[in-house]
Amino acid sequence: MRLSRLVGASALSFLLLAGCEKERQQGSGSKPASPAASGATASAAQGGTPVVTFEGGAITLEQLQSYIAQMNPQARSRLAAPEQRREYAEGLARFELFVAEARRRGLENDPEVQEAMRRAMVQQLLFKEFDEKAPPVTPEEISAFYEAHKAEFVQPARSRYSHLLVPAPQGSADRAAKKQKAQALLEKARKLQPLDFDAFDALIKEASGNPAATPAEADIQPVTPEQLKSRLGAEVAAAAAKLKQPGDLSGVVESSQGFHLIKLTDVKPEKNQTLESATPQVRARIARERRDARVSKFTEELQSRAGFRTDEAALQKLQVDPQAPQATTVGPAPGFLPAPPPTK
């Protein structure tokens, strides 16, 4: 009973440590650490100082030192005490015992194991072909990208508004009546919750006289004060300038086109990201885009060599019923290339 409990606790502790470290390294784009992948028995055969031994192999001091060197500081802190180090070393050894027992039972040929191995091979192929061989992003490339996309990093303050217009061109006979309609709509708008933009959009439809109008037709994209003035006129821009918080509502604004209500829906502050501060972001983006392009080209080459083709007529016969009951799982779902599709 004591051994069983120790195996469970130690194995779980090891897996948690290895899992956290793997997630950290995968997130940073580096190759994941996988102690078991190197094989304890292989290391023992090559020599080293055994720490934990078992029939057919050992966990060596050199192995442990290598694994710990690959851990981040947080993971290393979990091995500060001698007992924690013992637990980690013995956990690795117990893992090898489980591997050996799984092989003894023939689980290397289990469909789920085979599928996991296929996925691991694809991941390793992608890593070796596109991560290990990735050329560094130069400062010149970063600077050129920043200048070409400067609008993403340097932007003036902008705001988004919902715009209600009761059409009444200057000189129209019903202009006075339309102004009264705008005043009535203003009273309705004031009774709404400030952030209930959907309800305000309903008033926009009522004002336009077009029940089929959609919010997208009325909702202005983020604009500067100058852009708003150019689109809707000086009177509307002056009223909008007085709105400070999302949900703020103007009074009725009169212009030559008719009568307006403006509701502030979003505020985007000024953005002034320098080249220096944007460098990590730009470097990662260039590397990602470059990698995606290389993977896409590589995929095209593989498909070309393999005579890759799709029978569209056969594909049309594939039945997909979202409401059908789920069938019993009979094996692992097949993997797929985790990469962008080839360019057309």
Phi and psi in degrees as a GROMACS rama.xvg file:
@    title "Ramachandran Plot"
@    xaxis  label "Phi"
@    yaxis  label "Psi"
@TYPE xy
-64.3767  -41.0542  ARG-2
-63.1149  -42.727  LEU-3
-60.716  -42.0367  SER-4
-66.9597  -38.9703  ARG-5
-66.4994  -40.5685  LEU-6
-60.7035  -45.7033  VAL-7
-62.9637  -46.577  GLY-8
-66.8315  -44.5  ALA-9
-68.3783  -44.1948  SER-10
-62.0924  -42.0124  ALA-11
-64.0903  -42.8019  LEU-12
-60.4915  -44.3173  SER-13
-63.5609  -45.0406  PHE-14
-64.0797  -38.0914  LEU-15
-63.6727  -44.3061  LEU-16
-63.0917  -47.3997  LEU-17
-64.6422  -38.8675  ALA-18
-64.2363  -45.3221  GLY-19
-61.7177  -42.5407  CYS-20
-66.6902  -38.8782  GLU-21
-63.4116  -44.318  LYS-22
-61.6812  -40.9347  GLU-23
-63.2907  -45.1005  ARG-24
-74.1394  -33.7656  GLN-25
-66.5529  -37.084  GLN-26
-65.3772  -30.6489  GLY-27
-87.7184  -2.52763  SER-28
87.3035  3.248  GLY-29
-93.893  167.208  SER-30
-68.179  131.491  LYS-31
-65.6268  142.266  PRO-32
-79.1222  135.279  ALA-33
-141.873  87.7531  SER-34
-52.7501  -44.8727  PRO-35
-66.7703  -26.1613  ALA-36
-63.5502  -32.7154  ALA-37
-73.7825  -26.6058  SER-38
85.5016  114.016  GLY-39
-64.7867  -38.1394  ALA-40
-64.5673  -37.738  THR-41
-63.8536  -41.6683  ALA-42
-65.1044  -39.7535  SER-43
-64.0761  -38.5501  ALA-44
-66.0921  -29.1241  ALA-45
-85.3176  -1.13495  GLN-46
99.3029  176.977  GLY-47
130.161  175.02  GLY-48
-96.7255  106.76  THR-49
-63.5958  135.688  PRO-50
-108.079  -49.4412  VAL-51
-124.281  122.73  VAL-52
-112.487  154.986  THR-53
-156.43  166.613  PHE-54
-59.5075  118.94  GLU-55
94.7405  -2.59951  GLY-56
-179.645  -172.426  GLY-57
-163.11  156.918  ALA-58
-101.381  121.71  ILE-59
-98.9668  160.952  THR-60
-60.0857  -40.7534  LEU-61
-64.0247  -39.737  GLU-62
-60.1217  -50.8884  GLN-63
-58.9078  -42.817  LEU-64
-63.3815  -38.1646  GLN-65
-66.7083  -43.3647  SER-66
-64.1699  -42.5312  TYR-67
-65.4235  -35.502  ILE-68
-63.4488  -25.7367  ALA-69
-86.4052  -7.7274  GLN-70
-81.8256  152.883  MET-71
-78.9205  166.11  ASN-72
-55.8516  -37.4437  PRO-73
-63.6062  -43.3613  GLN-74
-66.189  -39.7725  ALA-75
-63.0522  -33.6536  ARG-76
-63.2767  -22.0781  SER-77
-76.5327  -7.11286  ARG-78
-114.367  25.3063  LEU-79
-69.169  -38.4565  ALA-80
-88.103  147.248  ALA-81
-54.3662  -38.7458  PRO-82
-66.0928  -35.3156  GLU-83
-67.5901  -36.5577  GLN-84
-67.3476  -40.8934  ARG-85
-60.0157  -45.3064  ARG-86
-61.1429  -40.8553  GLU-87
-66.1597  -48.9305  TYR-88
-60.988  -45.5839  ALA-89
-68.9594  -31.4269  GLU-90
-63.268  -40.9183  GLY-91
-61.9379  -42.1666  LEU-92
-65.2249  -42.5746  ALA-93
-64.0784  -35.2527  ARG-94
-59.2341  -42.6932  PHE-95
-63.2297  -35.4795  GLU-96
-63.3877  -40.7077  LEU-97
-65.0906  -40.8005  PHE-98
-60.3359  -46.4609  VAL-99
-62.0727  -41.4952  ALA-100
-66.8432  -38.8402  GLU-101
-63.0726  -40.6396  ALA-102
-65.2882  -40.024  ARG-103
-59.4628  -32.3715  ARG-104
-88.0786  3.36005  ARG-105
77.7616  20.0692  GLY-106
-73.9259  -8.68862  LEU-107
-60.8101  -25.1165  GLU-108
-97.0967  5.06158  ASN-109
-65.657  137.125  ASP-110
-55.4423  -39.663  PRO-111
-67.7353  -38.1881  GLU-112
-65.2977  -43.3241  VAL-113
-62.1578  -41.3323  GLN-114
-66.6717  -40.473  GLU-115
-61.7692  -39.5285  ALA-116
-65.9881  -40.2606  MET-117
-60.235  -43.8734  ARG-118
-65.6275  -40.9395  ARG-119
-63.2229  -37.4748  ALA-120
-65.2594  -41.102  MET-121
-63.2378  -44.2807  VAL-122
-60.9663  -41.0826  GLN-123
-67.4466  -38.5853  GLN-124
-60.4361  -46.8956  LEU-125
-62.5913  -41.0134  LEU-126
-63.0684  -48.8909  PHE-127
-69.1101  -34.9651  LYS-128
-82.6983  -34.095  GLU-129
-121.061  -14.0316  PHE-130
-104.148  -50.1901  ASP-131
-62.4496  -35.7771  GLU-132
-92.9931  3.28516  LYS-133
-66.8034  126.176  ALA-134
-71.3159  148.811  PRO-135
-67.2166  150.431  PRO-136
-85.5254  123.287  VAL-137
-83.9964  156.725  THR-138
-56.9482  -34.076  PRO-139
-65.58  -40.4396  GLU-140
-65.4425  -39.8468  GLU-141
-63.9497  -44.5334  ILE-142
-63.5613  -42.7622  SER-143
-65.2491  -40.9031  ALA-144
-64.5814  -42.773  PHE-145
-59.949  -45.1616  TYR-146
-66.9592  -38.2068  GLU-147
-71.2829  -24.47  ALA-148
-120.247  31.6295  HIS-149
-61.0156  -28.3055  LYS-150
-63.2437  -20.9037  ALA-151
-77.9912  -23.1859  GLU-152
-107.571  -23.7977  PHE-153
-127.207  112.636  VAL-154
-140.082  142.03  GLN-155
-74.1328  165.592  PRO-156
-63.1887  136.696  ALA-157
-137.206  160.182  ARG-158
-137.861  154.262  SER-159
-114.865  140.62  ARG-160
-130.964  151.428  TYR-161
-97.4933  132.379  SER-162
-117.835  119.39  HIS-163
-105.718  128.999  LEU-164
-129.709  126.385  LEU-165
-96.5494  104.289  VAL-166
-62.38  128.434  PRO-167
-161.127  81.0242  ALA-168
-54.8838  147.725  PRO-169
-54.3263  128.718  GLN-170
91.8173  -3.91617  GLY-171
-71.5452  148.242  SER-172
-65.5863  -29.7822  ALA-173
-99.1766  19.4122  ASP-174
-60.8514  -41.2257  ARG-175
-63.5475  -42.3971  ALA-176
-64.666  -37.6372  ALA-177
-67.5888  -32.6549  LYS-178
-65.7541  -40.4063  LYS-179
-62.4531  -38.7673  GLN-180
-62.5513  -41.2294  LYS-181
-63.3486  -39.0607  ALA-182
-64.6118  -39.5706  GLN-183
-65.0384  -40.1025  ALA-184
-67.0244  -34.5502  LEU-185
-61.8889  -43.0523  LEU-186
-62.3297  -40.1822  GLU-187
-63.6884  -42.229  LYS-188
-65.1015  -35.3515  ALA-189
-68.6598  -22.294  ARG-190
-84.234  -10.1206  LYS-191
-78.5675  157.936  LEU-192
-63.9977  138.003  GLN-193
-53.3154  -36.9815  PRO-194
-98.3705  12.8173  LEU-195
-85.8542  78.0705  ASP-196
-71.5796  -29.7823  PHE-197
-63.037  -41.0272  ASP-198
-66.434  -37.0077  ALA-199
-65.7726  -36.7759  PHE-200
-61.5887  -33.3388  ASP-201
-64.8781  -36.4151  ALA-202
-67.4836  -32.4926  LEU-203
-61.7421  -42.9808  ILE-204
-62.3629  -42.2049  LYS-205
-62.9612  -40.6141  GLU-206
-67.4858  -38.1742  ALA-207
-74.9624  -19.9263  SER-208
75.7106  11.8543  GLY-209
-120.041  98.7694  ASN-210
-61.2796  -20.5094  PRO-211
-87.134  -1.03836  ALA-212
-61.954  141.839  ALA-213
-108.85  156.147  THR-214
-56.9932  -32.7448  PRO-215
-61.6733  -28.5362  ALA-216
-71.947  -25.2559  GLU-217
-102.119  -24.7651  ALA-218
-81.8526  111.867  ASP-219
-75.1683  140.477  ILE-220
-67.3997  161.031  GLN-221
-53.3912  130.109  PRO-222
-137.13  156.466  VAL-223
-82.0782  164.551  THR-224
-55.5586  -38.0923  PRO-225
-66.6197  -40.2134  GLU-226
-66.0575  -39.677  GLN-227
-64.2093  -40.4588  LEU-228
-62.9059  -40.702  LYS-229
-65.5323  -35.6922  SER-230
-82.1686  -42.6458  ARG-231
-118.558  -4.02563  LEU-232
101.583  162.566  GLY-233
-65.6313  -35.7586  ALA-234
-64.4049  -45.43  GLU-235
-67.5746  -41.7396  VAL-236
-62.5695  -38.5512  ALA-237
-65.6675  -39.4855  ALA-238
-68.98  -39.0265  ALA-239
-65.9605  -31.9902  ALA-240
-63.5195  -20.5607  ALA-241
-84.6021  -10.5237  LYS-242
-86.8456  128.292  LEU-243
-114.229  -35.1879  LYS-244
-117.892  144.469  GLN-245
-53.4351  130.891  PRO-246
106.053  -17.7851  GLY-247
-65.2712  144.451  ASP-248
-127.345  137.899  LEU-249
-82.068  171  SER-250
-82.4962  -172.009  GLY-251
-71.7529  126.859  VAL-252
-110.872  123.955  VAL-253
-95.9369  134.609  GLU-254
-141.521  178.958  SER-255
-68.9362  -17.9481  SER-256
-86.4886  -23.657  GLN-257
151.724  -141.939  GLY-258
-125.09  130.547  PHE-259
-116.342  150.133  HIS-260
-124.865  136.829  LEU-261
-121.023  129.851  ILE-262
-121.562  125.817  LYS-263
-76.9343  124.327  LEU-264
-110.613  -22.7065  THR-265
-160.67  149.515  ASP-266
-127.156  125.837  VAL-267
-113.788  110.257  LYS-268
-67.4626  167.07  PRO-269
-58.9978  141.981  GLU-270
-121.964  125.235  LYS-271
-140.812  72.9785  ASN-272
-89.7789  120.214  GLN-273
-75.3553  165.724  THR-274
-58.3447  -41.8368  LEU-275
-61.6302  -46.2097  GLU-276
-72.2051  -26.6877  SER-277
-87.6313  -8.74094  ALA-278
-55.6785  -48.4214  THR-279
-60.2089  -41.2515  PRO-280
-64.6909  -43.5483  GLN-281
-67.7496  -42.8724  VAL-282
-59.1401  -45.1438  ARG-283
-64.3222  -38.1925  ALA-284
-68.9088  -43.2333  ARG-285
-61.3436  -45.1913  ILE-286
-62.2393  -41.1585  ALA-287
-66.6469  -45.7029  ARG-288
-65.5352  -39.3742  GLU-289
-65.222  -42.4747  ARG-290
-63.91  -45.4057  ARG-291
-57.7048  -41.1898  ASP-292
-66.2427  -39.8584  ALA-293
-68.4703  -40.7618  ARG-294
-64.1163  -41.2347  VAL-295
-61.6461  -44.4993  SER-296
-64.2379  -41.9448  LYS-297
-62.1039  -40.6811  PHE-298
-63.0077  -42.5465  THR-299
-59.5434  -41.8692  GLU-300
-65.0951  -42.6035  GLU-301
-61.9252  -44.4736  LEU-302
-63.6913  -39.1621  GLN-303
-65.6151  -45.2386  SER-304
-65.4519  -30.4796  ARG-305
-91.3289  0.393748  ALA-306
62.8695  40.3563  GLY-307
-62.7431  127.797  PHE-308
-153.953  158.092  ARG-309
-122.702  130.145  THR-310
-86.9048  98.8644  ASP-311
-63.5452  -35.9171  GLU-312
-62.9359  -42.3528  ALA-313
-68.2508  -38.4757  ALA-314
-62.1094  -34.5366  LEU-315
-63.07  -21.6574  GLN-316
-82.6911  -8.28366  LYS-317
-67.1052  126.792  LEU-318
-99.852  130.715  GLN-319
-130.739  110.588  VAL-320
-115.943  103.019  ASP-321
-59.1508  -23.547  PRO-322
-91.533  -6.22413  GLN-323
-68.697  145.239  ALA-324
-65.3017  149.159  PRO-325
-74.3958  131.121  GLN-326
-77.7135  160.644  ALA-327
-65.6271  133.632  THR-328
-68.9712  130.023  THR-329
-115.04  -0.496381  VAL-330
175.989  175.156  GLY-331
-70.4575  146.928  PRO-332
-67.2276  137.881  ALA-333
-65.6199  150.773  PRO-334
-81.3165  174.674  GLY-335
-147.348  158.765  PHE-336
-68.5384  114.706  LEU-337
-78.5093  71.0544  PRO-338
-151.917  161.92  ALA-339
-61.7744  150.227  PRO-340
-67.5599  156.707  PRO-341
-59.1596  149.391  PRO-342
-73.1488  148.243  THR-343
